[in-house]
């Protein structure tokens, strides 16, 4: 039996290696690759369950024009013609591409070359703009090049890890496990700086729940303390760093302990503890992600972190670095090729000599000479009519961009919209004039770069679905039809990789660290067999940076005034990810196991706010911002700060009429990076009263309508739909149940509606609705969908078996399907006092390990009382 095809995970920027072994038609066994340096065999819950997401369900299988199937030839000809017409009539800046960190580097390279080299505009931007553009801008300001000066090994070697604005336990779980392993082995100290008490805080030595947006004050305070304590590395500064004359004055303003504690709203004693830990542990890694980047001051916040490391010489040494960890699997590859509108190609900007150099290399007479539109501005230009033709590749901006209502308006108004995607029906593709089927993960060949600059192969282990094609092929075919045959004559991803490597080395002469000259002559077989490698080596270990004078720059940044609550919008909305979901759920939403961790979008509210507003756990709550409103289930939690709300980013029109957070977030952006400030949107929340609540379990997804609240989640052999609404619930059975004769047991006087449908001896659907919201547990009815024999109708109508079974509760361990209630019972009954003991008793937490922080929380919550 073969070990499987070596590839990398489809999801986050950790870039875990995977062994995928097909075990049937569109079924594969997925394991962590023990030889991949990023994960050494580990996978999180999302990676572990990739095998559940590779079926044909929901796939776009054929090119479509105006909703009708067509041939590739007709679709490509139409795209080429409409783009050429717009360019001829309105100029190159009248067209745009919006692309994705899901693309492979080879896809990205060809799209960037077509837009910037041949169309002659830089109007290509990527959804990575939403997650790490501030880190890019900060790196450019400090280092002269977008280089992440860290590797995962640094986390193994650090004595102190500062996690800033990063819920690594949920968003980068394998990195989190690596930090935990280092902590267990060598006692690495861990400090989490985050307004929310996330699961990442469970094992931290210190959690500073700072006021959102006060990161610059905190970092400047730490820097000022470091200077006073003699921790500044003067020799390194003299040799390798430019220090502006006003740097220390500006960063030292209001940076005494008491002022910082006040600005950040943390206890001075906690701040002092951070300072002491920093002083005691020169090997410090500061790992940061969206909490730093997704801010209106994101670039300044990034530079505040980098300043601290440069000033204390904690960079370019083992276990010491500022570390921006990326969200998407190939955000870094996009940065390398120039997938951001603000860079040209291969880490070159739009300086005239770079434009001339890239033009020579591509033999392109019409290279873009200035940056293009950044994501939010790009869609504003679409809405304002300046963009006449738009191509969206592998992303869903109608759900994921801030102020998604504006994006939808823009897509509606745009004269010509092309969407290339592997999914047939997304919130964005509903506006497409042309849909082009793209090959999906597991079907395509190429490379990706992870957060530590490591380039790995993604490899195909499945045939392409239907008529789908790799993205690079689709873009190259359009380029050829637009008249640039020779420039886009690629036969394979390997051809493109070699050209990409050649461009990185072309007239480079050490100016840019990004240089793949060792891979220029890679043959096809060697490309197929390529093992993971890191470009840039031990970046900056020699104290030489990519600026003209080879010195890094300290950037004087000051804490901006923090906004005060507004009368109409007294609270602040923060957004982020759930552990088991990815972006807009087009893939993770197909996995029954992943769906049960958080089956509905929740808005988290501090208990004091909830009391004041009159909301209790489980209520529906309407969350409103100046951009729009959406409805969530309320979760009351003191993990939130008072006045702040948290909502997930994942839900879209396809799965829910609830929780569509993209409709709410502010489109304001950081002035340097153009990254939206997703973490702080003025908001308010109120209780939403509906006349009835209910749920449906069904083999087929029912058609719900806009006059009710409905959230779909995939379960084993079917769907679970949570429902709420007003009016007569009696009509629901007709609308939601499959055709046939349901067995029902209605009780209008008590406002109860119950209906079941059994087909061929198996449960096809069961509906439960109650005016008072009293409903049976979902678990047992969901389990009956997978049963070969339906239980008696009386039990199905009751929603429980005659002999009661214990409830499982929300899923904690997705690998072994262990719910919170099952786990709590085990903890109490068996007096389990550690995560390891829970694993031995009920297996939970012994596979991917993503749930280990949650198990720790449960032990603390219910174990203490029972064991004490
Ligand atoms: S941490 Fe999880 S989601 Fe990220 S690459 Fe690894 S397996 Fe995939």
Boltz pocket constraint, residues with backbone or C-beta under 6 A from the ligand:
constraints:
  - pocket:
      binder: B
      contacts: [[A, 9], [A, 10], [A, 11], [A, 12], [A, 13], [A, 14], [A, 15], [A, 16], [A, 39], [A, 42], [A, 43], [A, 44], [A, 45], [A, 46], [A, 47], [A, 48], [A, 171], [A, 172], [A, 173], [A, 174], [A, 175]]
      max_distance: 6.0
